[in-house]
Amino acid sequence: MDPLPASAPSGIPSRDRIPLLQKIMFSAGGTTDYFATGLVTSVLWMPYFNIGLGLSPALLGMALMVLRGWDAFADPVMGNISDNARTRWGRRRPFMVAGAIATSGLSLLLWRLPEGLGEHGKIAYLIVVGMVFYAGFSCWAMPYYSLQLELTPHYDERTRLSAWMALFSKFSGLLGGWTMALLTCSWFADPVTGKADIVHGVRACSGYIAALILVMGLLPALFVKERYYQAETRHQARDPFWKSIGESARCGPLWCLIGISFFLLLGGGAVGTLGQYLNIYYVNGGKLAHASVIGGWISSVTFLTGIVAIPFWTWVSERLDKKVVLAILLGGSMAGHLLNVVCLQPGKPYLQVIPAVFSSMIVSAVWLFIPSMKGDVADYDELRSTRRREGSLNAFFSWFIKAALTGAAGLGGLLIQLSGFSAALPEQPPEVLQRMRLIFLILPLAVWSVTLLFIWYYPLDRKRMAEVRAALERRRGVI
């Protein structure tokens, strides 16, 4: 059964429904993104390389910016290659197989810096290996997210697919929430001091992470079919790279969606590591292992509330326009973030659960509605351009998402550096912690406010998409 209401007000025709097995396999494959990039950059990057190996947070932030910038460059190229591919297995699946294998193998090299290198040498190694790693990941990610846009032409079935993806992302997020607790537990403690040894923990578990990337990355390639390939796209002309970029740049609704996503991710990502450090040093007095367990419990609670929320928000979206629900979710997240004023207190770690539940609405917005809205934009673009260009549209969109993540990564490391934080100190000075807390409270609210403007101007509501689909089917028939 779907993790959502049994029927929409007008129902979803059987021809528009994605088979259940394909839904599950495709959605399970989406966790590859988290295991390959989210876990690396959002959970482990700073604790492993800064706290564990003592590298400068500013240099690490700049390294992440370089890698995200490279990733953003690779995505449009890979999207155009995928759109123009004509193979017996389709436009997407062969690249996903190759990308899953490459990303899995290369992930192992990130955690094994050569001995004898200085700080700048280690940063250079991370950049070089990371660029090859992200090239492999782009080979998987661009075809995967492009495939999502063509699995169904139905306005609400797209959200139902996104609901399945959100469900699986909750499970991967739960695992990610407990990752630090696992890697800093007594199994991997320093045998001499008995203290948490995150370097040993990450290296010991990196093989399991690589295996998850490989298995999950292969599932959609092996089990999911391309809806439009045989009937339409294998016959259409190939698009030159720059022509495709230009057409994407002229798609107005895509720019609205880019603005929504860019500021959603920038606002949360810029202070994500800051929140992690506040949990460790402000709330838990520098006790890494204890703070990691608290982070695990916060992840568990938001996992449960998120699971409950998926069918509810899907039900709401089938009665309201997607952008209205998106605005409601963002408003709830902003109100919840303000609760950190009273819930972020030294010695009271479990109070952090309360704002975390509200702030997790941002994750729901990104995983549940943005992907569904991209599918709507792809149909609008087909009506305008007369071609299916999911790869190029998704790559153009992805470029700005990577720009947001790049800016957030660099800004996050810079903010930690500017706050006066020093990994060499077991406890941080009170004035440093207060600066970190103030930045953490104010910055996301300012950035997220801009998102509301883009939501207001997004034009593709339910009525408009019904008109787009009717025009498409009059022109090229029902697929």
Legacy VTK file of the C-alpha trace (Angstrom):
# vtk DataFile Version 3.0
C-alpha trace
ASCII
DATASET POLYDATA
POINTS 479 float
0.000 0.000 0.000
1.046 3.595 -0.497
2.168 5.434 2.674
-0.580 7.985 2.029
-4.335 8.356 1.437
-6.018 5.685 -0.646
-7.481 8.129 -3.123
-7.425 11.728 -4.191
-10.645 13.695 -4.541
-10.818 12.923 -8.270
-8.827 9.640 -8.132
-5.677 8.649 -9.997
-6.295 6.600 -13.199
-4.578 3.216 -13.240
-2.578 4.130 -16.357
-0.975 7.002 -14.421
-0.030 4.911 -11.381
3.553 3.753 -10.947
3.680 -0.006 -10.145
4.305 -0.585 -6.441
7.553 -2.545 -6.909
8.990 0.214 -9.086
7.958 2.838 -6.516
9.712 0.957 -3.734
12.888 0.210 -5.702
13.150 3.760 -7.011
12.562 5.296 -3.593
15.021 2.957 -1.872
17.582 4.022 -4.463
17.172 7.623 -3.359
18.997 6.825 -0.118
22.174 6.548 -2.219
22.288 10.335 -2.306
22.335 10.505 1.491
24.901 7.736 1.998
27.186 9.119 -0.728
27.000 12.864 -0.056
24.736 13.797 2.877
26.449 11.492 5.355
29.888 12.542 4.134
29.447 16.314 4.012
26.765 17.013 6.637
27.509 14.430 9.345
31.110 13.214 9.135
33.159 15.828 7.285
33.866 18.345 10.059
33.924 15.918 13.039
36.268 13.506 11.245
38.664 15.921 9.576
38.494 18.798 12.102
37.892 17.195 15.508
39.514 13.859 14.613
42.461 14.901 12.424
42.792 18.541 13.488
42.487 20.138 10.045
41.384 23.774 9.851
37.585 24.188 9.602
38.042 27.133 7.234
40.234 25.061 4.891
37.784 22.158 5.113
34.931 24.499 4.278
36.856 25.818 1.272
37.609 22.248 0.155
33.895 21.463 0.294
33.175 24.588 -1.738
35.621 23.431 -4.431
34.071 19.956 -4.510
30.527 21.287 -4.668
31.574 23.705 -7.390
33.064 20.827 -9.388
29.917 18.793 -8.786
27.811 21.675 -10.086
29.960 21.805 -13.236
29.713 18.044 -13.823
25.927 17.874 -13.420
24.862 19.845 -16.547
27.319 17.866 -18.673
26.029 14.554 -17.320
22.405 15.631 -17.656
22.884 16.495 -21.327
24.756 13.238 -21.982
21.928 11.265 -20.389
19.224 13.128 -22.363
21.060 12.412 -25.623
21.863 8.752 -24.916
20.098 6.148 -27.084
20.838 2.610 -25.871
18.909 -0.647 -25.778
18.564 -0.141 -22.014
17.327 3.457 -22.230
18.742 6.899 -21.442
19.208 6.570 -17.677
19.860 3.057 -16.422
23.315 2.288 -17.913
24.780 5.433 -16.351
23.215 4.629 -12.979
24.917 1.218 -12.896
28.322 2.705 -13.730
27.845 5.591 -11.307
26.841 3.382 -8.370
29.917 1.179 -8.805
32.314 4.132 -9.168
30.867 6.107 -6.230
30.981 3.097 -3.928
34.624 2.312 -4.655
35.855 5.899 -4.550
34.142 6.633 -1.221
36.683 4.402 0.534
39.560 6.672 -0.505
38.102 9.797 1.106
38.761 8.544 4.642
42.320 7.343 4.067
44.638 10.318 3.778
48.262 9.411 2.944
50.688 9.541 5.867
53.351 12.225 5.882
51.316 15.002 4.254
51.044 18.408 5.895
47.731 20.174 6.404
47.679 21.752 2.951
48.772 18.471 1.367
45.863 16.674 3.022
43.429 19.320 1.823
44.820 18.967 -1.716
44.375 15.174 -1.510
40.750 15.611 -0.390
40.059 17.949 -3.298
41.606 15.676 -5.956
40.026 12.449 -4.704
36.780 14.273 -3.994
36.535 15.577 -7.567
36.833 12.052 -8.977
34.322 10.834 -6.373
31.788 13.519 -7.275
32.208 12.847 -11.004
31.230 9.238 -10.336
28.311 10.334 -8.192
27.047 12.730 -10.875
27.046 9.791 -13.306
24.494 8.147 -10.996
22.572 11.148 -9.666
21.670 13.041 -12.847
20.080 10.020 -14.600
18.357 8.989 -11.351
16.659 12.337 -10.692
15.868 12.742 -14.383
14.153 9.351 -14.361
11.981 10.518 -11.484
10.488 13.292 -13.614
9.239 10.871 -16.270
7.712 8.063 -14.197
4.162 9.481 -14.224
2.303 12.397 -15.855
-0.156 12.764 -12.938
-0.030 15.836 -10.643
-0.815 13.860 -7.459
0.909 10.573 -8.345
4.161 12.549 -8.496
3.630 13.581 -4.895
2.839 9.989 -3.946
6.145 8.873 -5.435
7.831 11.664 -3.493
6.073 10.374 -0.364
7.718 6.994 -0.848
11.056 8.735 -1.365
10.504 10.761 1.803
9.708 7.558 3.708
12.996 5.952 2.700
14.880 9.184 3.340
13.561 9.115 6.909
15.123 5.689 7.424
18.464 6.807 5.969
18.264 9.981 8.079
17.618 7.876 11.184
20.697 5.803 10.423
22.655 8.985 9.809
21.466 10.428 13.108
22.950 7.488 14.998
26.122 7.308 12.902
28.138 9.618 15.147
26.972 7.739 18.246
28.092 4.461 16.684
31.436 5.770 15.475
32.286 7.278 18.872
31.106 4.370 21.045
33.345 2.119 23.163
33.859 -0.297 20.230
36.125 2.272 18.592
37.530 4.003 21.677
41.241 4.778 21.993
42.734 1.765 23.839
45.110 3.996 25.814
42.914 6.908 26.877
39.505 5.219 26.616
38.172 8.338 24.816
36.072 8.337 21.649
38.202 7.852 18.514
36.145 9.011 15.545
39.003 8.422 13.096
39.158 4.725 13.950
35.356 4.486 13.900
34.950 6.029 10.453
37.707 3.961 8.881
36.361 0.739 10.392
32.831 1.382 9.084
33.653 2.948 5.717
33.316 -0.415 3.952
29.730 -0.788 5.151
28.913 2.716 3.898
30.408 1.844 0.494
28.293 -1.338 0.364
25.111 0.657 1.061
25.971 3.072 -1.755
26.475 0.193 -4.185
23.370 -1.837 -3.327
20.954 1.084 -3.073
22.371 2.744 -6.166
21.776 -0.352 -8.297
18.141 -0.951 -7.271
16.425 1.672 -9.475
18.687 0.827 -12.419
17.683 -2.825 -12.259
13.968 -2.595 -11.423
12.556 0.694 -12.801
11.437 1.265 -16.405
11.617 4.500 -18.396
8.072 5.564 -19.297
8.715 7.782 -22.330
11.769 6.154 -23.945
10.212 3.666 -26.365
7.185 5.788 -27.284
8.766 9.216 -27.627
12.283 10.126 -26.520
14.319 7.555 -28.479
13.019 9.172 -31.677
13.584 12.806 -30.731
16.594 14.801 -31.948
19.620 15.193 -29.692
20.111 18.574 -28.032
23.467 20.394 -28.229
24.759 21.245 -24.746
24.558 25.042 -24.906
21.192 25.038 -26.653
19.811 22.868 -23.873
21.258 25.173 -21.198
19.693 28.184 -22.915
16.249 26.583 -23.077
16.420 25.666 -19.392
17.426 29.234 -18.548
14.293 30.524 -20.280
11.938 28.329 -18.218
10.266 30.721 -15.764
8.694 28.164 -13.366
12.074 26.425 -13.089
13.612 29.656 -11.784
10.918 29.891 -9.105
11.638 26.325 -8.045
15.371 27.060 -8.020
14.811 30.065 -5.772
12.652 28.075 -3.366
15.158 25.241 -3.084
18.273 27.433 -3.045
17.261 29.461 -0.025
15.710 26.503 1.799
19.000 24.620 1.630
21.269 27.617 2.166
19.421 28.660 5.319
19.586 25.250 6.949
22.931 24.108 5.561
24.913 27.155 6.606
24.222 26.494 10.291
23.955 22.682 10.174
27.501 22.102 11.394
27.124 25.018 13.810
24.139 23.250 15.389
26.204 20.064 15.632
28.988 21.933 17.438
26.536 23.698 19.755
25.144 20.314 20.765
28.667 19.086 21.542
30.229 22.132 23.195
27.389 24.389 24.397
24.787 21.890 25.538
26.979 18.886 26.419
30.172 20.578 27.617
32.474 19.126 24.955
31.488 15.478 25.556
31.525 14.186 21.987
30.234 10.674 22.678
27.350 11.913 24.868
26.410 14.619 22.372
26.411 12.010 19.601
23.928 9.863 21.535
21.716 12.929 22.023
21.937 13.558 18.277
20.848 9.973 17.710
17.779 10.364 19.919
16.864 13.636 18.224
17.121 11.840 14.899
14.904 9.026 16.208
12.166 11.389 17.377
12.167 13.398 14.143
12.138 10.108 12.247
8.943 8.999 14.002
7.196 12.350 13.658
8.292 12.521 10.025
6.855 9.082 9.269
3.517 10.130 10.769
3.573 13.419 8.850
4.129 11.910 5.378
0.579 10.582 4.824
-0.909 13.698 6.406
0.941 16.183 4.187
0.314 14.030 1.122
-3.405 14.016 1.953
-3.318 17.815 2.360
-1.460 18.253 -0.955
-4.208 16.385 -2.806
-6.686 18.997 -1.595
-4.534 22.122 -1.801
-1.920 23.265 -4.290
1.610 22.070 -3.622
2.978 25.557 -3.183
0.406 26.318 -0.470
1.474 23.264 1.511
5.108 24.236 0.959
4.449 27.663 2.483
2.729 26.059 5.489
5.688 23.747 6.061
8.187 26.594 5.824
6.180 28.729 8.259
6.089 25.860 10.754
9.833 25.347 10.422
10.579 29.015 11.049
8.366 29.055 14.139
9.994 25.860 15.375
13.489 27.229 14.865
12.632 30.148 17.153
12.002 27.648 19.949
15.783 27.204 20.134
15.816 30.480 22.072
14.470 28.604 25.102
15.331 24.993 24.201
19.039 25.343 23.513
20.297 25.247 27.100
23.485 23.843 28.696
22.839 20.660 30.648
19.366 20.141 29.149
20.156 18.287 25.912
16.784 16.653 25.335
15.039 20.018 25.001
16.633 20.153 21.535
14.079 17.587 20.398
11.257 20.155 20.444
12.596 22.635 17.829
14.092 19.756 15.860
10.612 18.319 15.252
9.421 21.618 13.798
12.610 22.290 11.847
12.360 18.852 10.253
9.459 20.279 8.244
12.118 21.796 5.986
13.274 18.278 5.181
9.681 17.285 4.463
9.310 20.239 2.116
12.483 19.376 0.201
11.869 15.629 -0.074
8.098 15.558 -0.498
7.168 18.511 -2.691
10.199 19.858 -4.553
10.726 16.607 -6.539
7.023 16.460 -7.395
7.074 20.069 -8.548
10.090 19.371 -10.778
7.960 16.828 -12.628
5.355 19.518 -13.241
8.057 21.834 -14.588
9.240 19.079 -16.967
5.742 18.808 -18.476
5.485 22.588 -18.786
8.866 22.600 -20.542
7.795 19.846 -22.960
4.769 21.913 -23.946
7.043 24.885 -24.616
10.043 23.124 -26.224
8.271 20.085 -27.806
10.885 17.714 -26.273
11.390 15.714 -23.075
14.469 17.257 -21.446
14.384 15.889 -17.911
18.163 15.465 -17.694
18.976 19.015 -18.759
16.262 20.558 -16.590
17.299 18.550 -13.577
20.984 19.356 -14.151
20.257 23.080 -14.494
18.211 22.925 -11.292
20.913 20.852 -9.621
23.607 23.399 -10.506
21.943 25.972 -8.284
21.274 23.415 -5.562
24.967 22.547 -5.568
25.713 26.280 -5.487
23.549 26.540 -2.362
25.287 23.557 -0.786
28.671 24.966 -1.802
27.865 28.305 -0.236
26.478 26.610 2.861
29.576 24.405 3.229
31.971 27.303 2.877
29.879 29.593 5.033
29.500 26.896 7.701
33.251 26.420 8.055
33.846 30.166 7.944
31.241 30.829 10.647
32.877 28.284 12.943
36.265 29.920 12.320
34.923 33.457 12.848
33.209 32.463 16.082
36.646 31.786 17.572
36.174 28.024 17.905
39.345 25.943 18.462
39.346 22.146 18.233
42.462 22.117 20.429
40.419 23.270 23.451
38.398 20.656 25.388
35.948 23.433 26.396
35.149 26.539 24.400
35.103 30.042 25.999
31.600 31.335 26.876
31.832 34.256 24.446
32.623 31.872 21.578
29.613 29.690 22.380
27.339 32.725 22.610
28.487 33.946 19.190
27.819 30.514 17.724
24.375 30.433 19.335
23.405 33.889 18.041
24.427 33.074 14.464
22.594 29.752 14.651
19.367 31.453 15.751
19.244 34.417 13.348
20.811 33.392 10.027
18.332 30.679 8.908
15.281 32.879 9.554
16.690 35.676 7.408
17.497 33.340 4.517
14.256 31.345 4.669
12.226 34.555 4.457
13.419 34.997 0.867
12.018 31.540 0.032
8.486 32.756 0.713
8.741 35.247 -2.175
9.583 32.529 -4.671
6.741 30.343 -3.400
4.327 33.228 -3.948
5.356 33.657 -7.614
5.483 29.932 -8.553
2.793 29.609 -11.292
2.154 25.855 -11.753
-0.871 25.093 -9.609
-3.270 22.159 -10.059
-5.479 23.997 -12.574
-2.555 25.116 -14.731
-1.033 21.602 -14.796
-4.354 20.106 -15.930
-4.296 22.537 -18.870
-0.664 21.635 -19.673
-1.358 17.913 -19.681
-4.443 18.275 -21.856
-2.449 20.318 -24.398
0.381 17.755 -24.439
-1.953 14.817 -25.005
-3.737 16.611 -27.819
-0.374 17.117 -29.508
1.440 13.784 -29.031
-1.221 11.462 -27.614
-1.501 9.710 -24.246
1.656 7.952 -22.997
LINES 1 480
479 0 1 2 3 4 5 6 7 8 9 10 11 12 13 14 15 16 17 18 19 20 21 22 23 24 25 26 27 28 29 30 31 32 33 34 35 36 37 38 39 40 41 42 43 44 45 46 47 48 49 50 51 52 53 54 55 56 57 58 59 60 61 62 63 64 65 66 67 68 69 70 71 72 73 74 75 76 77 78 79 80 81 82 83 84 85 86 87 88 89 90 91 92 93 94 95 96 97 98 99 100 101 102 103 104 105 106 107 108 109 110 111 112 113 114 115 116 117 118 119 120 121 122 123 124 125 126 127 128 129 130 131 132 133 134 135 136 137 138 139 140 141 142 143 144 145 146 147 148 149 150 151 152 153 154 155 156 157 158 159 160 161 162 163 164 165 166 167 168 169 170 171 172 173 174 175 176 177 178 179 180 181 182 183 184 185 186 187 188 189 190 191 192 193 194 195 196 197 198 199 200 201 202 203 204 205 206 207 208 209 210 211 212 213 214 215 216 217 218 219 220 221 222 223 224 225 226 227 228 229 230 231 232 233 234 235 236 237 238 239 240 241 242 243 244 245 246 247 248 249 250 251 252 253 254 255 256 257 258 259 260 261 262 263 264 265 266 267 268 269 270 271 272 273 274 275 276 277 278 279 280 281 282 283 284 285 286 287 288 289 290 291 292 293 294 295 296 297 298 299 300 301 302 303 304 305 306 307 308 309 310 311 312 313 314 315 316 317 318 319 320 321 322 323 324 325 326 327 328 329 330 331 332 333 334 335 336 337 338 339 340 341 342 343 344 345 346 347 348 349 350 351 352 353 354 355 356 357 358 359 360 361 362 363 364 365 366 367 368 369 370 371 372 373 374 375 376 377 378 379 380 381 382 383 384 385 386 387 388 389 390 391 392 393 394 395 396 397 398 399 400 401 402 403 404 405 406 407 408 409 410 411 412 413 414 415 416 417 418 419 420 421 422 423 424 425 426 427 428 429 430 431 432 433 434 435 436 437 438 439 440 441 442 443 444 445 446 447 448 449 450 451 452 453 454 455 456 457 458 459 460 461 462 463 464 465 466 467 468 469 470 471 472 473 474 475 476 477 478
